[in-house]
């Protein structure tokens, strides 16, 4: 899980860098800045879901359970 806007980078740069280094894990992006096109950019970069802040506990738990294969 990564935040979209961080002090020295953004979550899209982070996952692109991790993918270039061979990391193939599943990931969630969280954001308080749900700008137009972000969901598509996040998916293209390798995120499975984008969650918007403020985070709702149940939505966060469902998203993590989904990544872990416990969603049904």
VOPAGU-2260 file (C-alpha; in pm, 1 decimal, decimal comma):
REM VOPAGU-2260
SITE   aa  ch    i         X         Y         Z
SITE  UNK   A    0       0,0       0,0       0,0
SITE  UNK   A    1     131,7     343,0     -90,3
SITE  UNK   A    2       6,2     698,4     -82,5
SITE  UNK   A    3     -31,1     886,7    -409,1
SITE  UNK   A    4     129,6    1209,5    -288,9
SITE  UNK   A    5     436,9    1175,7     -69,3
SITE  UNK   A    6     696,1    1442,6      15,6
SITE  UNK   A    7     971,6    1324,0    -220,8
SITE  UNK   A    8     784,5    1110,6    -474,3
SITE  UNK   A    9     443,9     980,4    -560,7
SITE  UNK   A   10     293,2     636,8    -541,1
SITE  UNK   A   11     297,0     594,1    -917,5
SITE  UNK   A   12     672,1     652,7    -933,4
SITE  UNK   A   13     717,4     414,3    -642,4
SITE  UNK   A   14     542,3     117,2    -799,8
SITE  UNK   A   15     698,5     178,2   -1142,7
SITE  UNK   A   16    1040,7     166,4    -976,7
SITE  UNK   A   17     953,3    -148,6    -784,4
SITE  UNK   A   18     823,1    -319,4   -1099,9
SITE  UNK   A   19    1144,3    -229,0   -1286,3
SITE  UNK   A   20    1337,1    -402,4   -1006,9
SITE  UNK   A   21    1129,0    -717,9   -1048,6
SITE  UNK   A   22     877,9    -681,8    -765,5
SITE  UNK   A   23     548,7    -840,0    -870,3
SITE  UNK   A   24     342,1    -808,6    -553,8
SITE  UNK   A   25     -14,7    -685,3    -536,1
SITE  UNK   A   26     -65,3    -323,2    -433,1
SITE  UNK   A   27    -319,1     -61,9    -327,5
SITE  UNK   A   28    -285,1     311,6    -382,6
SITE  UNK   A   29    -446,7     551,1    -136,2
SITE  UNK   A   30    -512,5     916,2    -208,1
SITE  UNK   A   31    -671,0    1228,1     -76,7
SITE  UNK   A   32    -638,1    1377,3    -425,9
SITE  UNK   A   33    -864,3    1172,9    -658,2
SITE  UNK   A   34    -788,8    1366,2    -974,7
SITE  UNK   A   35    -928,2    1277,3   -1314,6
SITE  UNK   A   36    -760,3     976,5   -1470,9
SITE  UNK   A   37    -583,4     864,5   -1153,5
SITE  UNK   A   38    -756,1     526,0   -1139,8
SITE  UNK   A   39    -647,0     447,4   -1496,7
SITE  UNK   A   40    -291,0     568,7   -1435,4
SITE  UNK   A   41    -270,6     361,9   -1117,2
SITE  UNK   A   42    -394,3      49,8   -1295,5
SITE  UNK   A   43    -143,1     100,8   -1576,9
SITE  UNK   A   44     137,1     141,8   -1323,4
SITE  UNK   A   45      44,1    -182,9   -1146,9
SITE  UNK   A   46    -199,1    -100,8    -867,8
SITE  UNK   A   47    -503,0    -320,7    -830,7
SITE  UNK   A   48    -718,5     -68,5    -645,3
SITE  UNK   A   49    -728,7     297,6    -554,0
SITE  UNK   A   50    -884,4     391,5    -222,5
SITE  UNK   A   51    -979,4     749,4    -151,9
SITE  UNK   A   52    -926,4     924,7     180,1
SITE  UNK   A   53   -1073,3     947,7     426,3
SITE  UNK   A   54   -1043,2     572,5     442,3
SITE  UNK   A   55   -1345,8     381,3     559,1
SITE  UNK   A   56   -1232,9      94,5     779,8
SITE  UNK   A   57   -1459,0    -162,5     614,7
SITE  UNK   A   58   -1348,9     -62,5     263,2
SITE  UNK   A   59    -983,2     -88,9     361,2
SITE  UNK   A   60   -1034,4    -432,4     514,9
SITE  UNK   A   61   -1225,0    -551,3     203,9
SITE  UNK   A   62    -950,7    -421,0     -25,8
SITE  UNK   A   63    -671,9    -590,5     171,0
SITE  UNK   A   64    -872,8    -912,8     196,8
SITE  UNK   A   65    -919,6    -900,5    -181,2
SITE  UNK   A   66    -546,0    -868,6    -238,6
SITE  UNK   A   67    -488,6   -1162,5      -8,3
SITE  UNK   A   68    -748,5   -1373,5    -188,4
SITE  UNK   A   69    -991,3   -1371,9     103,0
SITE  UNK   A   70   -1270,9   -1180,3     -67,4
SITE  UNK   A   71   -1530,8   -1440,7    -104,8
